[in-house]
Amino acid sequence: MKKILLTGGTGLVGSRLIEMTDHEFYILTRSDKEDTAHVNYINWNNDDYLSQIPEVDLIINLAGASLSNRWTQQHKQAIVKSRIESTKKLGPIIEQQQKKPFLISASAVGYYPPAKNLSYTEADRFEAFDFLSKTVHLWEQEAAKLKVATAYCRFGVIFSNQGGALPIMVKPYQFYIGGNIGDGQQVYSWIHIDDLIRALLFIYDQQLTGIYNCTAPEPATQEEVGKAIAEALHKPHFLPVPEIALKTLLGEQAIMVTDGQRVLPDKLISAGFKFQHPTIKEAITSLYG
């Protein structure tokens, strides 16, 4: 049994990680919570929080304000600030560890520019070009300052029936109003949440450092995702949503559904990782079939 320290441990990914394993977890929170059998909560707003943290084998840094809330200027600042500050606070924790733990620091495929006809791997390098890519750059740069063995895991769109983007995508189909968004050809680099958890544990077990794209090997267009949802729910896929309507409604945040990029997990596959849900049809069926 490993001892794992989590930031953002009460969110979608952290919660599923705890469900899928029997390791001992220490979750940094901003409020007092009741410990459970193998989950210990540490309020890092308390002055003595460092003294409550034992020697750990692995730190997984997931903390950050949600991208799902409307992108007001205030919330955009919170998105960046929460990621930088939570990463920075890992410094004193790592310093007091006798044996330096392995670090998995979450990141995002928003690092890569939107494109319908290009594919990206970990070998591709880009300067920041918009709000999301700038956030990723700052997040990864802050993690690099911690000077420990680190895997920077760029998450694709996480598919889960317990939260995140997929239930939002599914809802229109439940009311018989699902269809293409714009032309439907924007590419979603997605990953089934269980494959994401398995990938994170694989990276730790193999002590893999550097950039890793945590995405399924077969990205899908929005149309392909929609049709897979429609098939799983036995609903139609026919009612298009004009791109301009989403941009009017959501503003800058609309890029999360109107833009996309084809990001491939070359390094994970080369290291020997096997996906249980490599295709969009398999993933949607496992969650909603």
C-alpha positions as CSV (number, residue, x, y, z in Angstrom):
1,M,0.0,0.0,0.0
2,K,1.4,3.4,-1.1
3,K,0.9,6.7,0.6
4,I,-0.5,9.3,-1.8
5,L,-0.9,13.0,-1.2
6,L,-3.6,14.6,-3.3
7,T,-4.5,18.2,-4.1
8,G,-7.9,18.5,-5.6
9,G,-8.6,15.1,-4.2
10,T,-12.4,15.7,-3.7
11,G,-12.9,16.4,-7.4
12,L,-13.9,14.0,-10.2
13,V,-10.5,12.5,-10.8
14,G,-9.4,12.3,-7.2
15,S,-12.7,10.7,-6.1
16,R,-12.5,8.0,-8.8
17,L,-8.8,7.4,-7.9
18,I,-9.8,6.7,-4.3
19,E,-12.6,4.4,-5.4
20,M,-10.4,2.3,-7.7
21,T,-7.5,1.7,-5.4
22,D,-6.8,0.7,-1.8
23,H,-3.8,3.0,-1.2
24,E,-3.7,5.4,1.8
25,F,-4.6,8.9,0.8
26,Y,-3.9,12.3,2.3
27,I,-6.1,15.0,0.8
28,L,-5.2,18.6,1.1
29,T,-8.4,20.7,1.5
30,R,-9.5,24.2,2.5
31,S,-12.0,23.0,5.1
32,D,-12.1,20.5,7.9
33,K,-13.5,17.0,6.9
34,E,-14.0,13.7,8.7
35,D,-11.4,11.1,7.9
36,T,-12.5,7.7,6.5
37,A,-10.9,4.2,6.5
38,H,-8.0,5.0,4.1
39,V,-8.6,8.7,3.4
40,N,-7.1,11.4,5.7
41,Y,-8.1,15.1,5.2
42,I,-5.6,17.9,6.0
43,N,-6.8,21.5,6.0
44,W,-3.9,23.4,4.5
45,N,-5.4,26.7,5.8
46,N,-4.4,25.6,9.3
47,D,-1.0,26.9,10.5
48,D,0.1,23.5,11.5
49,Y,-0.9,21.6,8.4
50,L,2.7,20.6,7.5
51,S,3.1,18.7,10.7
52,Q,0.1,16.5,9.8
53,I,1.7,15.3,6.5
54,P,3.6,12.0,6.7
55,E,6.3,10.7,4.4
56,V,4.5,9.9,1.1
57,D,5.4,8.0,-2.0
58,L,3.5,10.0,-4.5
59,I,2.0,13.5,-4.9
60,I,-0.8,14.0,-7.4
61,N,-1.5,17.7,-8.1
62,L,-5.1,18.1,-9.4
63,A,-6.2,21.3,-7.7
64,G,-7.7,24.2,-9.7
65,A,-10.8,26.2,-10.1
66,S,-13.4,24.7,-12.4
67,L,-13.3,25.5,-16.1
68,S,-17.0,24.9,-16.3
69,N,-18.0,28.1,-14.6
70,R,-18.6,31.2,-16.8
71,W,-15.3,32.8,-17.7
72,T,-15.8,36.2,-16.2
73,Q,-12.5,38.1,-15.7
74,Q,-12.7,37.3,-12.0
75,H,-13.1,33.6,-12.6
76,K,-10.3,33.5,-15.2
77,Q,-8.0,35.0,-12.6
78,A,-9.2,32.3,-10.2
79,I,-8.5,29.5,-12.8
80,V,-4.9,30.6,-13.0
81,K,-4.3,31.6,-9.4
82,S,-5.7,28.4,-7.9
83,R,-3.4,26.3,-10.1
84,I,-0.3,28.3,-9.4
85,E,-0.9,28.7,-5.7
86,S,-1.7,25.0,-5.0
87,T,1.4,23.9,-7.0
88,K,3.5,26.5,-5.1
89,K,2.3,25.2,-1.7
90,L,3.8,21.8,-2.5
91,G,7.3,23.2,-2.2
92,P,7.4,23.2,1.7
93,I,5.8,19.7,1.7
94,I,8.4,18.3,-0.6
95,E,11.2,20.0,1.3
96,Q,10.3,18.3,4.6
97,Q,10.1,14.8,3.0
98,Q,13.2,12.6,3.9
99,K,12.9,10.7,0.6
100,K,11.6,12.9,-2.2
101,P,8.2,11.7,-3.6
102,F,7.3,11.3,-7.2
103,L,5.1,14.1,-8.5
104,I,2.3,13.8,-11.1
105,S,1.1,17.3,-12.0
106,A,-2.1,17.6,-13.9
107,S,-2.1,19.8,-17.0
108,A,-4.3,20.0,-20.1
109,V,-4.3,19.4,-23.9
110,G,-5.3,23.1,-24.2
111,Y,-1.5,23.5,-24.6
112,Y,-1.9,22.5,-28.2
113,P,-3.5,24.9,-30.8
114,P,-7.0,24.1,-32.2
115,A,-6.8,22.2,-35.5
116,K,-9.1,19.9,-37.4
117,N,-6.5,18.3,-39.7
118,L,-3.4,18.1,-37.6
119,S,-2.3,15.6,-35.0
120,Y,-0.1,16.5,-32.0
121,T,2.2,14.4,-29.8
122,E,4.4,15.2,-26.8
123,A,7.2,16.1,-29.2
124,D,5.3,19.2,-30.4
125,R,6.2,22.5,-28.7
126,F,4.2,25.7,-28.8
127,E,4.3,29.2,-27.3
128,A,1.2,30.3,-25.4
129,F,-1.5,31.6,-27.8
130,D,-4.7,32.0,-25.8
131,F,-6.0,31.9,-22.2
132,L,-6.0,28.1,-21.8
133,S,-2.6,27.6,-23.3
134,K,-1.2,30.4,-21.1
135,T,-2.7,28.7,-18.1
136,V,-1.1,25.4,-19.0
137,H,2.3,27.0,-19.5
138,L,2.2,28.8,-16.2
139,W,1.0,25.6,-14.4
140,E,3.7,23.4,-15.8
141,Q,6.4,26.0,-15.2
142,E,5.4,26.3,-11.5
143,A,5.5,22.5,-11.2
144,A,9.0,22.4,-12.7
145,K,10.3,24.7,-9.9
146,L,9.7,21.8,-7.4
147,K,12.8,20.0,-8.5
148,V,11.5,16.4,-8.1
149,A,10.9,13.6,-10.5
150,T,7.8,14.8,-12.3
151,A,5.3,13.7,-14.9
152,Y,3.3,16.5,-16.5
153,C,0.1,14.8,-17.5
154,R,-1.9,16.7,-20.1
155,F,-5.5,15.6,-19.6
156,G,-7.9,15.3,-22.5
157,V,-11.7,15.8,-22.0
158,I,-12.4,13.4,-19.2
159,F,-15.4,11.2,-19.9
160,S,-17.3,10.1,-16.8
161,N,-21.0,9.6,-16.0
162,Q,-20.4,11.2,-12.6
163,G,-19.5,14.7,-13.7
164,G,-17.3,16.7,-16.0
165,A,-18.1,17.4,-19.6
166,L,-19.9,14.2,-20.7
167,P,-23.2,14.5,-18.7
168,I,-23.5,18.0,-20.1
169,M,-23.1,16.6,-23.6
170,V,-25.6,13.9,-22.9
171,K,-28.4,16.1,-21.6
172,P,-29.6,17.4,-24.9
173,Y,-30.0,13.9,-26.2
174,Q,-32.1,12.9,-23.2
175,F,-34.5,15.6,-24.4
176,Y,-34.3,14.5,-28.1
177,I,-32.5,17.7,-29.1
178,G,-28.9,16.4,-29.7
179,G,-26.9,17.1,-32.8
180,N,-23.8,18.7,-34.3
181,I,-22.3,21.8,-32.7
182,G,-21.3,24.0,-35.7
183,D,-20.1,21.6,-38.4
184,G,-19.4,18.9,-35.9
185,Q,-15.9,18.4,-37.2
186,Q,-14.0,19.9,-34.2
187,V,-11.8,17.1,-32.7
188,Y,-12.2,16.1,-29.1
189,S,-9.2,14.5,-27.5
190,W,-10.9,12.6,-24.8
191,I,-10.2,9.8,-22.2
192,H,-12.4,7.5,-20.2
193,I,-11.9,8.3,-16.5
194,D,-10.9,4.7,-15.6
195,D,-8.2,4.8,-18.3
196,L,-7.0,8.1,-16.9
197,I,-6.7,6.6,-13.4
198,R,-4.9,3.6,-14.8
199,A,-2.6,5.8,-16.8
200,L,-1.6,7.9,-13.7
201,L,-0.8,4.8,-11.7
202,F,1.1,3.3,-14.6
203,I,3.2,6.4,-14.9
204,Y,4.0,6.2,-11.2
205,D,4.8,2.5,-11.3
206,Q,7.1,3.0,-14.3
207,Q,8.5,6.2,-12.8
208,L,8.0,8.0,-16.2
209,T,9.0,11.6,-16.2
210,G,8.3,14.4,-18.6
211,I,5.3,15.3,-20.7
212,Y,2.5,12.7,-21.1
213,N,-0.7,13.2,-23.1
214,C,-3.4,11.4,-21.2
215,T,-5.8,11.0,-24.1
216,A,-7.4,8.0,-25.8
217,P,-5.5,6.7,-28.9
218,E,-8.5,7.5,-31.1
219,P,-9.7,11.1,-30.8
220,A,-13.2,11.7,-32.1
221,T,-15.0,14.6,-33.8
222,Q,-17.9,16.2,-32.0
223,E,-20.2,14.5,-34.5
224,E,-18.8,11.1,-33.7
225,V,-19.2,11.7,-30.0
226,G,-22.8,12.8,-30.5
227,K,-23.7,9.8,-32.6
228,A,-22.1,7.5,-30.0
229,I,-24.2,9.1,-27.3
230,A,-27.3,8.9,-29.4
231,E,-26.7,5.2,-30.1
232,A,-26.1,4.4,-26.5
233,L,-29.2,6.3,-25.3
234,H,-31.3,5.2,-28.3
235,K,-32.0,8.8,-29.2
236,P,-31.7,10.8,-32.4
237,H,-28.8,12.9,-33.5
238,F,-30.2,15.5,-35.8
239,L,-30.6,19.0,-34.3
240,P,-27.6,21.2,-35.0
241,V,-26.5,24.1,-32.8
242,P,-25.1,27.1,-34.7
243,E,-21.6,28.0,-33.5
244,I,-22.5,31.6,-33.4
245,A,-25.2,30.9,-30.9
246,L,-22.8,29.2,-28.5
247,K,-20.3,32.1,-28.8
248,T,-23.0,34.6,-28.1
249,L,-24.2,32.5,-25.1
250,L,-20.8,31.5,-23.6
251,G,-18.4,34.1,-24.9
252,E,-14.7,33.1,-24.8
253,Q,-15.6,29.9,-22.9
254,A,-17.3,28.6,-26.1
255,I,-13.9,27.4,-27.4
256,M,-14.2,24.4,-25.1
257,V,-16.9,23.0,-27.4
258,T,-16.4,24.8,-30.7
259,D,-12.6,24.2,-31.0
260,G,-10.5,21.1,-30.4
261,Q,-7.3,19.4,-31.3
262,R,-6.2,15.9,-32.1
263,V,-3.7,14.9,-29.3
264,L,-2.2,11.5,-29.3
265,P,-0.7,9.6,-26.3
266,D,2.4,8.4,-28.1
267,K,4.6,8.2,-25.1
268,L,2.1,6.2,-23.0
269,I,1.7,3.7,-25.8
270,S,5.4,3.5,-26.4
271,A,5.9,2.8,-22.6
272,G,3.5,-0.2,-22.9
273,F,0.2,1.2,-21.5
274,K,-2.9,-0.5,-22.7
275,F,-6.2,1.3,-23.0
276,Q,-9.3,-0.5,-21.9
277,H,-11.6,2.0,-23.7
278,P,-9.6,3.1,-26.8
279,T,-12.6,4.1,-29.0
280,I,-15.4,6.5,-28.4
281,K,-18.1,3.9,-29.0
282,E,-16.6,1.6,-26.3
283,A,-16.2,4.5,-23.8
284,I,-19.7,5.8,-24.2
285,T,-21.2,2.3,-24.1
286,S,-19.4,1.5,-20.9
287,L,-20.7,4.7,-19.3
288,Y,-24.3,4.9,-20.7
289,G,-24.9,1.7,-22.5
